[in-house]
Amino acid sequence: MTFVVSENCIKCKLTVLRRVCPVDCFYEGPNMLVIHPDECIDCALCEPECPVNAIFSEDELPKDQLEFLD
């Protein structure tokens, strides 16, 4: 299982998530941060720290956000 950054993060790019991630698996895309699934260790530290509630575990990702799993 991995964690996924969803639509709420578009144009947000808050860097607080990079500071809490112990393996530095957040990367900046053109309009949002993303989590590299092969680097994520599923520690879940980022999920409660996200101020815009954009991070979900893969199995809890809302159905209308499944495109962000790719």
DOBA-378976 format. One record per residue (C-alpha): y, x negated, z negated; residue in one letter. Coordinates in Angstrom, 1 decimal, decimal comma. Example, Ala and Ser with C-alpha at 12.3 -4.5 7.8 and 13.67 -1.06 7.14 Angstrom:
// residues 2
c2:c1:c3:code
-4,5:-12,3:-7,8:A
-1,1:-13,7:-7,1:S
// end
This chain:
// residues 70
c2:c1:c3:code
0,0:0,0:0,0:M
3,5:-1,1:0,7:T
7,0:0,2:-0,1:F
9,2:1,6:2,7:V
13,0:1,8:3,0:V
13,9:5,2:4,4:S
16,8:6,9:6,1:E
19,1:7,0:3,1:N
19,5:3,2:3,5:C
21,1:3,4:6,9:I
24,5:1,6:6,8:K
24,0:0,9:3,1:C
22,7:-2,7:2,8:K
23,2:-3,0:-0,9:L
22,0:-6,5:-1,9:T
20,9:-5,6:-5,5:V
17,4:-5,0:-4,1:L
17,2:-8,6:-2,9:R
18,0:-9,8:-6,4:R
15,2:-7,8:-8,1:V
12,5:-8,6:-5,6:C
10,3:-11,5:-6,9:P
9,0:-12,4:-3,5:V
12,2:-11,9:-1,4:D
10,6:-9,5:1,1:C
13,8:-7,7:2,0:F
15,3:-8,5:5,3:Y
18,6:-7,3:6,8:E
18,3:-5,4:10,0:G
21,1:-4,3:12,3:P
22,0:-1,2:10,2:N
19,8:-1,3:7,0:M
17,6:-3,5:4,8:L
13,8:-3,4:5,5:V
10,8:-4,5:3,5:I
8,3:-6,9:5,2:H
4,9:-5,2:4,5:P
2,9:-8,4:4,6:D
5,1:-10,0:2,0:E
5,6:-7,1:-0,4:C
3,4:-7,4:-3,5:I
3,8:-3,8:-4,5:D
5,5:-4,6:-7,8:C
7,7:-1,5:-7,5:A
10,7:-3,2:-9,1:L
12,9:-2,2:-6,2:C
12,2:1,5:-6,2:E
14,1:2,4:-9,4:P
16,9:0,0:-8,6:E
17,8:1,6:-5,3:C
21,1:3,5:-5,9:P
20,6:5,7:-2,9:V
16,9:6,6:-3,5:N
15,8:5,2:-0,2:A
12,6:3,4:-1,3:I
9,3:5,1:-1,4:F
5,7:3,9:-1,8:S
3,9:4,3:1,5:E
1,8:7,2:0,1:D
4,9:9,1:-1,2:E
7,1:8,7:1,9:L
8,4:12,2:2,9:P
6,9:13,5:6,1:K
10,3:13,6:7,8:D
10,7:9,8:7,1:Q
7,3:8,6:8,5:L
9,1:6,9:11,4:E
10,3:4,3:8,9:F
6,8:3,2:8,1:L
6,6:1,5:11,5:D
// end
